[in-house]
Amino acid sequence: MATAAAASASEPEAEPAAGPKAEGEEDEVKAARTRRKVLSRAVAAATYKTMGPGWDQQEEGVSESDGDEEYAMASSAESSAGDYEWEYDEEEEKNQLEIERLEEQLSINVYDYNCHVDLIRLLRLEGELTRVRVARQKMSEIFPLTEELWLEWLHDEISMALDGLDRERVYDLFEKAVEDYICPNIWLEYGQYSVGGIGQKGGLEKVRSVFERALSSVGLHVTKGLAIWEAYREFESAIVEAARPIAGFLSPFDREQTFDSQLEKVHSLFRRQLAIPLYDMEATFAEYEEWSEDPIPESVIQSYHKALQQLEKYKPYEEALLQAEAPRLAEYQAYIDFEMKVGDPARIQLIFERALVENCLVPDLWIRYSQYLDRQLKVKDLVLSVHSRAVRNCPWTVALWSRYLLAMERHGADHRVISVTFEKALNAGFIQAPDYVELWQAYLDYLRRRVDFKQDSSKELEELRSAFTRALEYLRQEVEERFNESGDPSCVIMQNWARIEARLCNNMQKARELWDSIMTRGNAKYASMWLEYYSLERAHGDTQHCRKALHRAVQCTSDYPEHVCEVLLTMERMEGTLEDWDIAVQKTETRLARVTEQRAKAAEKEAALVQQEEEKAEQRKRMRAEKKALKKKKKASGGDTRRADEEEEQGDVEEEQPSKRRRVENSSPLTGAVPHGEVDKGLSGTPAPVDVGPPSKQKEKAASLKRDMPKVPHDSSKDSITVFVSNLPYSMAEPDVKLRPLFEACGEVVEIRPIFSNRGDFRGYCYVEFKEENSALKALELDRKNVEGRPMFVSPCVDKSKNPDFKVFRYSTALEKHKLFVSGLPFSCTKEELEDICKAHGTVKDLRLVTNRAGKPKGLAYVEYENESQASQAVMKMDGMTIKENVIKVAISNPPQRKVPEKPEARRAPGGPMVPRQMYGARGKGRTQLALLPRALQRPGAAAPQAENGPAPCPAVSTSAATEAPKMTNADFAKLLLRK
C-alpha cells in the first residue's frame, strides 16, 4: 500500500482523471520518481537506526548523507538539464559586458525588476555561484520572488549544500520562500528536502513540523492539496513498512509505543484528508479501504460523504479557473465572494493567497485581503505579514502603507519599527502629490495618539511638533519640486496642527500663527477657511480675536462675501456694542457695494463680448445673403447655370480652410460622414480617372464626369464585410488601384469605392468591401498605417444613425497607472529614440507618438510599461528630463473625460414637449448656433421658442396678436426726432 501512496504523493503536478487535466510534464514525473526513491531510502535508513537495535547503516550500505546527495542530484538534474552550455571566448566576453552593464544600471535604479532577473540569469549561466547568490539576496530584499525564481534558487543551493550548516541555510531559504506567496510546489519541495535530514538530531520532528505547516497552509487547496497530503502520508507509511519486520520481536509495551502509535498516525492522516473536499477523493477512500486492516468507522464515512457534497459546490469555481487565462482576476473575485458567504476563515485565507499569486500587482485585492484580516481574524503575525507583503508588491499605493501603519499600531508594534516603516514609505515613489499628504497624515495621527496631553510637556509631544514641522518642510521642498504642487492646497496638515495646539495644548497663540500662515498661502479668498478659523477662535479664543478674524474675512473673501458679512453682523448683534455694530455695518455695506460694482463690470464685459459675437454672426449672415442674391441675379440674366454652380462651390471652398471643408449634401451619419445614399462611380464600377489640366478644362471634365457617373447606393447589409478608410491624401490618383494591393493582403477584395466630390475630386475616403468578414476584421489592423505621408484611418463601417453610441476611438480614456503621458517632446524625436530612453526604467510594452491627421508629430507620446511599479519609477526619473533642448513633462496617463452628447430624454421638459434634436457636425455645435443673448436679458414668453434646426414652430394665435401695433412710417420717425 505504501507503494501506491508513494506513486501518487511523488507526482504533485499530476491530477487524477476525475479532476482537472494534468499539469506536470514528463520530465517532472521522472524527477518526482527519483525523489521518491531517495525519500524511501532515507526514511528506511533513519527508521532502522532509531528503532532496530544492532542495525548498522554502514553495513546496509546506506550513509547519513546518501539522501542529501541523491536528492541534490535529482534537484540539480531537474533544474539544470539543458540550461548550461558553456561557451567561451566571444560569447563569454559578451556575457561579461552585459553583466557589467546590468550591475551599473542597478546601481542607478535598484527598483528595476527586469534588470535583476537578467543579471541573475547571466550570472547563473556563467557559473558565478557566489555572485548569483548575492544578486538573488539583493533582489529578494526589494521584491517578492515568483515561484519559478524561488525553486531555481533553492535547487542551486541544495546542489551546493555539503554539511549541516549548509542544510540550515537551505532551511532558512525555504522559510523565506514560503513567506512571499503560498505555493504548494515550494511546500512540497520543502517537505521532501527535510526528509533528507531525518538522520540528524531532531530530524524526524523537523519533517513532521514542515508537513504539518504545509497542510495548514495549502492542505485545503482543492486541486493541489492532494500532493501534500499524499507526500506526508507516504513518509509516515514508509516508517511503518520499515518497522514492520521488527514489530514481532518487540514486547507489547514497546510495540504499542512504537509500531502501533506509528500506525495510528497513518490512520489519522487518512481520516483528516477524507474530511476535506479535494479532487480524487474517491481514489483516496478506496486506497484507505485497501490499506486498513479494520473496517472504516462510520464517522469517517459520514465525513467523507459530507466532503464530497462540499466538493460539488467548489467544482464550478475550480473549473472556471481552469478554463480562464491568467491572471483570472474576475474568476478569483467570484470564488472569494463565495468563500466569504460560506465563512470558513481558513478557506477564505487560502483563496485570497491563490488569487494573489497571479494578481500580486492589484492593490485593491491586497486591500480587501488585509481588511478582512484586520476585522475578522485579528491574528498579529498573520496580519502584519500580509501587510508587509502588500507594500512589497505594490509600494506605489499609499492606502496600503497607511493600513500597514494602522495595523502595526493596533497590534502594539515598537515605535522604532513603525518609524522605520514610515521612512520606507516616503521612499516608495508615489505617483501623486496628495499621496504624500495622506501618508504624513496617517503618521501624524499615530504620533498624536501617543501623546499624553495631561502633561504640559513630554518627549512624545515634542516629537509630534517636530514631525509636523518636518511634514510641512517635506511637502514644500520634496513634493513641490517634483510635482509642482504641494498636494495640500487647503493646508489640512496645518489646520490639524492648529486644532491640536488650541484644543489639546491650550496654546492659542501657536494656533493663530499657524492660521496666519494658512491664509498667506492663497486661502484668504475663501469664506470657508475664514469661518473655520472663526469657529476655532469661538471655541478656544476670545471675542476680540473673533471680531478681528471676521473683519479681515470681510475684506479678503471673494467667493461668498455675503455669508461672511452675515456672520459678522450676527456676532455684533449678539455680543457687540453700538459702536461695534456701526463699524460692522459700515464695513459690510462698503464691501458689498464694491463687490456689486465688480460684478456689474464683469457683466458689462461679458455683454460686450456677446455683442461682438452677435455682430460677427450678423456680418456672416449678410455675406451669405449677398451671395445668394448674386446667384439669383445670374440665373435671372440667363447665365450658365452649371458655371454659376461651379463658381459658388469654388467660393465656398475658398471661404473655408481645406481641412475644414463642408460636407456635401449626400453626407450621412456613417463613420467618417460617408453617405448611406449614392456614391459617384464610373461605368465599370470604379471611379473614373481625373486628368490634371488647366482650371477651365478641369471644370469641364468634372462636369462631364458628374453627368456620366451613375449613383451607386450603399448597401448597409454588407457593413459587416466592409471597412471605412479615411484621412487619405486628396491628391491620390486612382485610389482603388493604389489601395487594392494593401488590402488584398488581408483577404479577397470585392470592391473599393472611392468617394468623389461634385467636381470629380477625390475626397480622401473610401469603402473597401471584402468577400469574408474575417478579412474585414483583419483589415482593421491597418489603422494608422502610413500612406503617402499620412496616417490612414481604418474603422468599421457602422451606421451611426442606428448605432449612436458607436465609438471609433480605440484607446482607453480612463486612468491607466501602467501607462505614461509624455508632453513637450521635440518634433524631431523619433519613436526609437524615445523608446531607448524609456527602456532604462522598465519593460516598454507599447509606445505611441501622437500625430495630427497629416502624420506630423504633436510633441506628445504614450508609453505603456509592464506594471505600475515600473511606470511610477519612470515618472520620477523622466519628469523634467531634457531631450534635444526640450524639457519634457511625464505623468500617469489620465485623459480628461470626454463630454457625452446629451440624450433626447434629458432635453424633455417636465410636462412639456421634447425639444427638437439638433444634428451637429463632426466638430459639434457651430459658433452661429450658440445662444448669444445673456441669461439676464432673457424673458420667458417674450418670443416663441425657435427650433435649433429648421423653421420655428408656429405659435398659437392669441388675442394680443390681433391687436399688434402698426408699423411706423418715415413720417413717424421724423416726428420722434423732432420731439423735445
Buried (B, 14 or more C-beta within 10 A) or exposed (E): BBEBBBBBBBBBBBBBEEBBEBBBEEEBBEBBBBBBBBBBBBBBBBBBBBBBEEBEBEEEEBEBBBBBBBBBBBBBBBBBEEEEEEEEEEEEEEBEEEBEEBBEBBEEBBBBBBBBBBBBBBBBBBEBEEBBBEBBEBBBEEBBBBBEBBBBBBBBBBBBBEEEEBBEBBBEBBEBBBEBBBBBBBBBBBBBBBBBBBBBEEBBEBBBEBBEBBBEBBBBBBBBBBBBBBBBBBBBBBBBBBBEEBBEEBEEEBBEEBBEEBBEBBBEBBBBBBBBBBBBBEBBBEBBEEBBEEEBEEEBEEBBEEBBEBBEEBBEBBEBBBEEEEBBBEBBBBBBEBBBEEEEEEBBBBBBBBBBBBBBBBBEBBBBBBEBBBEEBEBBEEBBEBBBBBBBBBBBBBBBBBBBBBBBBEBEBEBEEBBEBBEBBBEBBBBBBBBBBBBBBBBBBBBBEBBEBEEEEBEBBEBBBEBBEEBBEBBEEBBBEBBEEBBBEBBBBBBBBBBBBBBBBEBBEBBBEBBEBBBEBEBBEBBBBBBBBBEBBBEBBEEEBBBBBBBBBBEBBEEBBEBBBEBBBEBBEEEBEEEBEEBBBEBBEEBBEEBEEEEEEEEEEEBEEBEEBEEEBEEEEEEEEEEEEBBEEBEEEEEEEEEBEBBBBEEEBEEEEEEEBEEBEBBBBBBBBBBBBEBBBBEEEBBBEBEEEEEEEBBBBBBEBBEEBEEBEBEBEBBBBBBBBBBBBEEBEBBBEBBBEBBBEBBEBBBBBBBBBBBBBBBBBBBBBBEBEEBBBBBEEBBBEEBEEBBBBBBBBBBBEEEEEEEBEEEEEEEBBBBBBBBBBEEEBEEEBBBEBBBBBBBBEEBBBBBEEEBEBEBBBBBBBBBBBBBBBBBBBBBBBEBEEBEBBBBBBBEEEEEEEEEEEEEEEEEEEEBBBBEEEEEEEEEEBEEBEEEEEEEEEEEEEEEBEEEEEEEEEEEEEEEEEEEEEEEEEEEEEEEE
